[in-house]
Amino acid sequence: MNSPTTTADTRLDLDALADWFTATARPLPWRAAGVTGWGVLVSETMLQQTPVNRVQPIWEEWMRRWPRPSDLAAESQGEVLRAWGKLGYPRRALRLHEAAATIAAEHDDVVPSDVDTLLALPGIGSYTARAVAAFAYGKRAPVVDTNVRRVVARAVHGAGDAGPPSTKRDLADVDALLPAEDRPAATLSAALMELGQVVCTVRSPSCERCPIAADCAWQHNGRPAYAGPPKKVQKFAGTDRQVRGRLLDVLRGATGPVTREQLDAAWDEAGQRDRCLDSLLVDGLVEQTDDGRFALPGEC
């Protein structure tokens, strides 16, 4: 793999980065030999805004129950939401269920390997399509998440933070780093992400363990701090996300439709609780029976 000159005129030893990843990558189950494109698609969907340690046991259970897209497509939406558990952002589960049905019906139960076809699937965005193409099929596709943006901002541009995202700019930055060949490019995409997750972290980067520290523009610039506006820390306690989760917990634990009184017991503040229940109904995560009770979709 030849190391190109980056847009910041910093030559990174990308061979060293790829070798580091090959030698030290975490043995995550979706990286194991024999994992299909479906297994990678499920993992990438689950991993969005969710830590690895929460995803791993649920991913393993999903792969045991639904090893092919058609297996998930044949399941009810309610059971899919129940199996999603506490991963959060449960609309991801419904989008995955819908994508599974399309894959089963239109792609012979095999997840497509090219980005454009993946993007045509229901609920599959740019990041997920590129991640599946690269990580499941070894295709040359720049994959950009928060971790990759941070690595590029530091190592290439010498900045303390990536700043506001720009899809066009961010993809161009990563594309400029990738070699022309599919498989080496896919390895480097995974290596950039791994580096940001376990070494080039937000608050305590382990520069002594970084395989490209000697060439890192951030190091050469004296490791400047982030100079932008203060970042908002997302809270969870008391938010609508928490309330929605509490209401879904009631439904996931029930064997049939539940009454309004049972849902009311999940959260004291009536106005927020009602607003969140309404939003769950609008999102298709909850359905109401003719007699006014509530259930997961398909379980009325």
ZIVEN-V882042 format. One record per pair of residues at least 24 apart in sequence whose C-alpha atoms are under 7 Angstrom apart, sorted by the first residue. I is the first residue (numbers start at 1). J is the second residue. Records with the same first field share a line. If there is no record, write none. Layout:
I: J + J
This chain:
1: 179 + 184
2: 179
4: 177
6: 156 + 176 + 177
8: 156 + 157
10: 156 + 215 + 217
11: 215
12: 212 + 215
13: 212
16: 211 + 212
17: 191 + 211 + 212
18: 187 + 188 + 191
20: 211
21: 191
36: 136
37: 111 + 132 + 136
38: 68 + 69 + 111
39: 63
40: 132 + 136
41: 132
44: 128
45: 92
50: 87
54: 87
68: 109
69: 100 + 101 + 103 + 104 + 109
70: 100 + 101 + 104 + 109
72: 97 + 100
73: 97 + 100 + 101
76: 298
77: 297 + 298
78: 296 + 297 + 298 + 299
82: 252
95: 122 + 123
98: 122
99: 123
113: 137
134: 186
135: 186
138: 182 + 183 + 186
139: 182 + 183 + 186
140: 181 + 182 + 183 + 185 + 186
141: 186
142: 171 + 174 + 175 + 189
143: 189
144: 170 + 171
147: 193 + 196 + 197
148: 192 + 193 + 196
150: 196
151: 196 + 200
154: 216 + 217 + 218
155: 216 + 217 + 218
156: 216 + 217
157: 217
158: 217 + 218 + 221
159: 218 + 224
160: 223 + 224 + 225 + 226
161: 226
240: 276
243: 267 + 273 + 276
244: 276 + 277
251: 295 + 296
256: 295 + 299
257: 293 + 294 + 295 + 300
258: 293 + 294 + 295
259: 293 + 294
260: 293
